[in-house]
Amino acid sequence: MLHDPAALAPLRDFRQQLYGTVLGRRQDSLFELSDAVLTADGPRPVVRLSLQPAFRRRWPSASDALADGCLDPAALRRLCVGSLPAPAAGQRELWAAAGTSYPRADAATSPERTLERRAVAGARQAPIVPAWEYQWLVALPEPGTSWVLPLEVRRRGPTVGTPTALLLRQLRAALAQRPPTAPRPVVLLDSGYSAGELAQASHAGLGADLLVRLAKRRTLARAPGPYCGRGARPKHGPAFRTHDPRTHGHPQRTATTTDQPHGTITVELWEQLHDPAAAAAPFAVARVTLERLAGGAPPPRATVAGLDRSRAAGRLAGPVALVRRPLHHRARLPLPQTGPGVDHLPPARCHRHRPLDGAAGGRPVAAVAGAAPGHRRAPALGAAPAPGRQNPWPRAPRLRRLLPTLGSPTRPPKPRGNAPGRQPGQRPPPANRHPVCYRPKPDRPCRCPSHRSRLSPVA
């Protein structure tokens, strides 16, 4: 593949469009900095990335690119969505969304920091630290592996609303770049998203089918029975509690299949259920039961809500338990790449280049150095790989050998001499200090005991 022009043509075209249509000011330095991220042996600060052979310029160019460079998020979104590979015959595209936090505990000069959970190895509970939270929308080209194709990333500040409201804006922006005849993708979501609000959006014509993992203790309602002719018409029928099997009754449909690492997989489907706060938006609920996990441990049951018009919840509920963990792992990958070296930059400039981290960290990797089916990452980034597992960064040696064949669309560097530096007596003013922000509480909490987020009307 290293010398096959036909195989390298899509990647060369993607790089040319990224350089010509997406990057704005300081495009040469930004593009070479992205190549340095790809060819580095793991997460590195910016000062170390400027020493990579792929970055032909000097350290001031890297700092200047992050400080004054820019990109076009709409053009990057069109490029990422337009270059998605076509699914195999009889298959549908799988998308997924998840949030990840960028810890900023000691960055007192960074505004709009919120309190977020951060997973720490060896800790029973995830500590809460001041951080920036980002929400990723990605495509899953190979379910069961940790490779994803980033489609959209947005900052979730204290005023953008709930994660569900932000997700709907991301989905509409990504779906608007697809042709009208494109098949509807299937979006996999975790339990942090409101099934009732997503059901409202699905009935309003979202353009995608959704599978949402429900919380362990969630109360739904069935359709009401016939009207008796007295009093107000009932909105809710008998309760359906995910934690109480006595309220489930017999499922309308059941399917069983066999998988090599997971044994027997059973999917049970209940239809015409709804969130008590969104009675006019019914959906189907599927319970997925795996015989065992890949390591042999007994797995917990997973309950998902299918919000689709093609009645495909029973056929597509299986991949939820398989792709949930790889997505959560991969969604954290681009954040440490440029984190340690940009602490001195204003927050607006850090958020400006976050979509470029996704394009550099996910798209060329899956297109060039994507591992074969069955490849999985090590348990933690930066840790030594477990016996029999591949290194978390297998792509760097391949890309270092591939870049000379691909070439670079950037212009050669020009010597500019030494910078004038700070003038005598010149002293920058002290930076402003910002407290940690708290997210505003909803004015009307949801009646569901598990989700207390506000159900906003669908635009």
C-alpha positions in Angstrom: 0.0 0.0 0.0 2.9 2.4 0.6 3.6 2.6 -3.2 0.2 2.0 -4.7 -1.0 5.2 -6.3 -4.6 4.1 -6.5 -4.7 3.3 -2.8 -3.1 6.6 -1.9 -5.2 8.8 -4.1 -8.2 9.3 -1.7 -5.8 10.2 1.2 -3.8 12.6 -1.0 -7.1 14.2 -2.1 -8.3 14.5 1.5 -5.1 16.2 2.6 -5.2 18.6 -0.4 -8.8 19.6 0.5 -7.9 20.0 4.1 -5.1 22.3 3.3 -6.8 24.3 0.6 -10.4 24.7 1.8 -10.4 24.2 5.6 -7.3 25.9 6.9 -7.0 29.7 6.8 -4.3 31.8 8.3 -1.1 30.0 9.1 -2.2 27.0 7.0 1.3 25.7 6.4 2.2 25.6 10.1 -1.1 24.1 11.1 -0.9 21.4 8.4 2.6 20.4 9.4 1.7 20.5 13.0 -1.1 18.0 12.3 1.4 15.7 10.5 3.7 16.0 13.6 0.8 14.8 15.8 0.3 11.8 13.5 3.9 10.8 13.4 4.7 11.3 17.1 5.1 8.3 19.4 2.3 9.2 21.7 0.9 12.4 23.2 3.5 15.2 23.1 3.4 18.9 24.1 3.7 21.4 21.3 7.3 22.2 21.9 8.1 18.5 21.3 5.9 18.3 18.3 7.8 21.2 16.7 10.9 19.0 16.8 9.3 16.2 14.7 10.7 15.7 11.2 7.2 16.3 9.7 7.3 19.9 11.1 9.9 21.7 8.9 9.5 25.0 10.6 10.8 26.2 13.9 9.2 26.4 17.3 7.9 30.0 16.9 5.9 28.9 13.9 4.0 26.3 16.0 3.2 28.8 18.7 2.2 31.4 16.1 0.0 28.9 14.2 -2.0 28.1 17.4 -2.2 31.7 18.4 -3.2 33.3 15.1 -4.2 30.4 12.8 -7.9 29.7 11.9 -10.0 27.1 10.1 -13.5 26.9 8.6 -15.6 24.5 10.8 -18.3 24.3 8.1 -15.8 23.3 5.4 -14.2 20.8 7.7 -17.7 19.3 8.5 -18.4 19.0 4.7 -15.1 17.4 4.1 -15.4 14.8 6.9 -19.1 13.9 6.1 -18.4 13.8 2.4 -15.5 11.4 2.7 -17.3 8.7 4.7 -16.8 5.3 3.2 -19.9 3.6 1.9 -21.3 0.8 4.1 -21.2 -2.8 3.0 -24.1 -4.4 1.1 -27.0 -4.9 3.5 -25.4 -2.8 6.3 -26.2 0.7 7.5 -23.9 3.5 8.7 -23.2 3.5 12.5 -22.7 6.9 14.2 -22.1 7.5 17.9 -21.9 10.5 20.2 -20.1 10.9 23.6 -18.7 13.7 25.8 -15.2 14.0 27.1 -13.7 16.4 29.5 -10.4 18.3 29.3 -9.2 18.9 32.9 -8.3 22.5 33.7 -8.1 22.4 37.4 -5.3 25.0 37.9 -6.1 27.2 34.9 -7.6 30.1 36.8 -7.4 32.4 33.7 -9.6 30.1 31.6 -13.2 31.2 31.5 -16.3 29.0 31.3 -14.8 26.1 33.2 -17.4 23.7 34.5 -17.3 20.9 37.1 -16.9 17.6 35.2 -16.2 14.0 36.1 -12.8 12.6 35.2 -12.0 8.9 35.2 -8.9 8.0 37.2 -7.3 4.6 37.2 -7.5 2.9 40.6 -10.2 5.2 41.9 -13.6 3.8 42.9 -15.4 7.0 42.0 -14.6 9.5 39.3 -13.4 12.8 40.9 -15.1 16.0 39.9 -12.6 18.6 38.6 -12.9 22.0 36.8 -12.6 21.2 33.1 -13.8 22.0 29.6 -16.3 19.5 28.1 -16.4 18.6 24.5 -19.1 16.5 22.7 -18.0 14.4 19.7 -20.1 12.9 16.9 -18.2 10.2 15.1 -18.8 7.4 12.6 -17.9 3.8 13.3 -16.4 2.2 10.2 -15.5 -1.1 12.0 -17.8 -1.9 14.9 -15.9 -3.7 17.7 -12.6 -1.8 17.2 -11.5 1.5 18.6 -11.1 3.3 15.2 -13.6 6.1 14.5 -14.1 8.9 12.0 -14.8 12.3 13.6 -17.7 14.2 12.1 -18.4 17.0 14.5 -17.1 18.3 17.8 -18.5 21.2 19.8 -17.7 22.8 23.2 -20.3 22.3 25.8 -20.2 25.4 27.9 -22.4 26.5 30.7 -24.9 28.2 28.4 -25.3 25.7 25.5 -28.1 23.7 27.1 -28.3 20.0 27.9 -26.2 17.4 26.1 -29.3 16.2 24.2 -30.0 19.7 22.9 -26.4 20.1 21.7 -26.5 16.6 20.1 -29.5 17.5 18.1 -27.8 20.6 16.7 -24.7 18.5 15.8 -26.9 15.8 14.1 -28.8 18.4 12.1 -25.5 20.1 11.0 -24.0 16.8 9.9 -27.1 15.4 8.2 -27.4 18.7 6.2 -24.2 17.9 4.4 -25.5 14.5 3.1 -27.3 14.1 -0.2 -31.1 13.6 0.1 -30.9 10.0 -1.2 -28.4 8.9 1.4 -29.6 6.2 3.7 -30.5 7.1 7.3 -27.6 6.4 9.7 -28.1 4.7 13.0 -26.8 6.8 16.0 -25.7 5.0 19.2 -26.0 7.0 22.4 -25.3 6.4 26.1 -27.7 6.8 29.0 -26.7 10.5 29.5 -29.1 11.6 26.7 -32.8 12.1 27.2 -34.8 9.5 25.4 -38.0 11.6 25.6 -36.4 14.6 23.9 -34.8 12.5 21.3 -38.1 10.8 20.6 -39.7 14.2 20.0 -37.0 15.1 17.5 -37.3 11.7 15.7 -41.1 12.2 15.3 -40.4 15.7 13.9 -38.3 14.3 11.1 -34.7 14.2 12.3 -33.4 12.1 9.4 -31.6 9.5 11.6 -32.5 6.4 13.6 -31.4 6.4 17.2 -30.5 3.8 19.8 -30.3 5.2 23.3 -29.0 3.2 26.3 -31.4 3.6 29.2 -30.4 4.0 32.8 -30.7 1.0 35.2 -33.7 2.6 37.1 -35.9 4.2 34.5 -39.7 4.4 34.5 -41.6 4.5 31.2 -45.3 4.2 30.4 -47.3 2.1 28.0 -50.0 3.4 25.7 -53.3 4.2 27.6 -56.2 1.9 27.3 -59.6 2.7 25.7 -61.4 5.8 26.9 -64.1 4.9 29.4 -66.1 8.0 28.5 -65.8 9.7 31.9 -63.3 12.3 33.0 -60.1 13.4 31.2 -58.6 11.1 28.7 -55.6 9.2 30.2 -52.2 10.0 28.8 -50.3 7.1 30.3 -50.9 3.4 30.6 -49.3 0.8 33.0 -45.8 1.6 34.1 -42.7 -0.1 32.6 -39.8 0.0 35.0 -36.4 -1.2 33.7 -35.4 -2.4 37.1 -38.6 -4.4 37.9 -39.1 -7.4 35.7 -42.6 -7.8 37.0 -43.7 -4.7 35.0 -42.2 -5.9 31.7 -44.7 -8.5 30.6 -44.1 -10.5 27.5 -42.1 -8.9 24.7 -43.7 -8.3 21.3 -40.7 -9.7 19.5 -37.6 -11.8 20.4 -34.5 -12.6 18.4 -31.5 -14.8 19.3 -28.1 -15.0 17.6 -24.7 -16.4 18.3 -21.4 -14.5 18.4 -18.0 -16.0 18.8 -16.6 -13.8 21.7 -20.0 -13.1 23.4 -21.8 -16.4 23.0 -25.6 -16.3 22.8 -27.1 -12.8 22.3 -30.8 -12.4 23.1 -32.8 -9.3 22.1 -36.3 -8.7 23.5 -38.4 -5.9 22.1 -41.3 -3.9 23.7 -43.1 -1.4 21.5 -45.4 1.6 22.1 -43.6 2.9 25.2 -43.1 6.6 26.0 -41.4 8.9 28.4 -43.9 10.4 30.9 -42.8 13.9 29.9 -43.3 13.2 26.2 -46.4 11.1 25.8 -46.9 12.0 22.2 -43.6 10.5 21.1 -43.7 6.7 21.6 -40.7 4.4 20.9 -39.6 0.8 21.2 -37.4 -0.6 24.1 -35.0 -3.5 23.5 -33.2 -5.5 26.2 -29.9 -7.0 25.0 -28.6 -10.0 27.0 -25.1 -11.4 26.3 -23.9 -14.8 27.5 -20.5 -13.5 28.4 -18.1 -10.6 27.7 -15.0 -11.0 25.5 -12.8 -11.7 28.6 -15.2 -14.4 29.9 -16.8 -12.3 32.7 -20.6 -12.4 33.1 -22.0 -9.2 31.5 -24.8 -7.0 32.8 -27.9 -6.5 30.8 -28.3 -3.5 28.5 -31.6 -1.8 27.9 -31.9 0.5 24.9 -34.6 2.6 23.4 -35.0 2.4 19.6 -36.2 5.7 18.0 -36.6 4.8 14.4 -39.1 4.6 11.6 -37.8 1.4 10.0 -38.6 -0.9 13.0 -34.9 -1.9 13.0 -34.4 -1.7 16.8 -34.4 -5.4 17.2 -31.8 -5.9 14.5 -29.5 -3.1 15.6 -29.6 -3.3 19.4 -26.8 -5.8 19.5 -23.9 -3.5 18.5 -24.7 -1.1 21.4 -22.9 -3.1 24.0 -20.0 -3.8 21.6 -19.2 -0.2 20.5 -20.0 1.7 23.7 -16.6 1.2 25.4 -14.4 1.7 22.2 -16.1 5.0 21.5 -15.6 6.2 25.0 -11.9 5.3 24.7 -11.3 6.8 21.3 -13.2 10.0 22.1 -10.6 11.0 24.6 -7.7 10.5 22.2 -7.3 13.8 20.5 -7.6 15.9 23.7 -4.1 15.3 25.3 -2.4 15.8 21.9 -2.1 19.6 22.1 -3.1 20.1 25.7 0.2 20.4 27.6 1.6 22.9 25.1 -1.3 25.4 24.7 -1.9 26.3 28.4 -0.8 29.8 27.7 -3.2 30.4 24.8 -6.6 32.1 25.3 -9.5 29.6 25.6 -11.2 30.8 22.4 -8.1 29.8 20.4 -7.9 26.4 22.1 -11.5 25.7 21.1 -10.9 27.0 17.6 -8.4 24.2 16.8 -10.2 21.4 18.6 -12.0 20.2 15.3 -8.5 20.0 13.7 -7.4 17.6 16.4 -10.2 15.3 15.4 -9.3 15.5 11.7 -5.6 14.8 12.4 -6.2 12.1 15.1 -9.0 10.1 13.5 -9.5 10.6 9.7 -6.1 9.8 8.3 -5.6 7.1 10.8 -8.6 5.1 9.7 -7.8 5.8 6.1 -4.1 4.9 6.1 -3.0 3.1 9.2 -6.3 1.6 10.4 -5.7 -1.7 12.1 -7.1 -5.0 10.7 -10.4 -6.2 12.2 -9.9 -7.5 15.7 -7.3 -4.9 16.6 -7.9 -3.2 20.0 -6.1 -0.5 21.8 -4.3 -0.9 25.1 -6.4 -0.2 28.3 -5.0 3.3 28.8 -3.2 5.8 26.7 0.4 6.2 27.7 0.5 2.9 29.5 2.5 -0.1 28.4 0.5 -2.5 26.3 -0.7 -5.7 27.9 0.8 -9.0 26.8 -0.6 -10.0 23.5 -2.0 -6.5 22.8 -0.6 -4.0 20.2 0.9 -0.7 21.1 -1.6 2.2 21.5 0.3 4.1 18.8 1.0 1.6 16.0 0.4 4.2 13.3 3.4 6.5 13.8 6.1 4.3 12.1 3.8 3.6 9.2 3.0 7.3 8.7 6.6 8.3 9.0 7.4 6.0 6.1 4.3 7.0 4.1 4.6 10.8 4.3 7.6 11.0 1.8 5.5 9.1 -0.7 2.4 11.3 -0.1 4.2 14.6 -0.2 2.9 17.7 1.5 0.9 20.5 -0.1 2.5 23.1 2.2 5.0 25.6 0.9 8.7 25.4 1.9 9.6 27.4 5.0 11.3 30.8 4.5 13.9 32.1 6.9 12.6 35.3 8.5 15.4 36.1 11.0 14.9 36.7 14.7 11.9 38.2 16.2 12.3 41.7 17.7 11.2 40.4 21.1 9.8 42.5 24.0 10.8 46.2 24.0 12.5 47.7 27.0 10.0 48.7 29.6 7.2 46.7 27.9 5.2 44.5 30.3 2.0 42.6 29.5 -0.9 43.3 31.9 -1.9 40.5 34.3 -4.5 38.1 32.9 -8.0 38.1 34.2 -9.1 35.4 36.7 -12.3 33.5 36.2 -14.2 31.4 38.8 -15.6 27.9 38.0 -19.0 28.2 36.4 -22.0 26.2 37.5 -24.5 25.1 34.9 -27.9 26.8 35.3 -30.6 24.7 36.9 -33.6 23.8 34.7 -36.7 25.9 35.5 -39.0 22.8 35.1 -37.4 19.5 36.1 -38.5 16.4 34.3 -40.9 14.1 36.2 -38.7 11.1 35.6 -36.8 10.2 38.8 -33.7 9.2 36.8 -33.4 12.2 34.4 -33.9 15.7 35.8 -33.1 17.6 32.6 -35.5 20.0 31.0 -37.3 18.8 27.9 -37.0 21.7 25.5 -39.4 22.0 22.5 -38.0 20.7 19.2 -37.1 23.5 16.8 
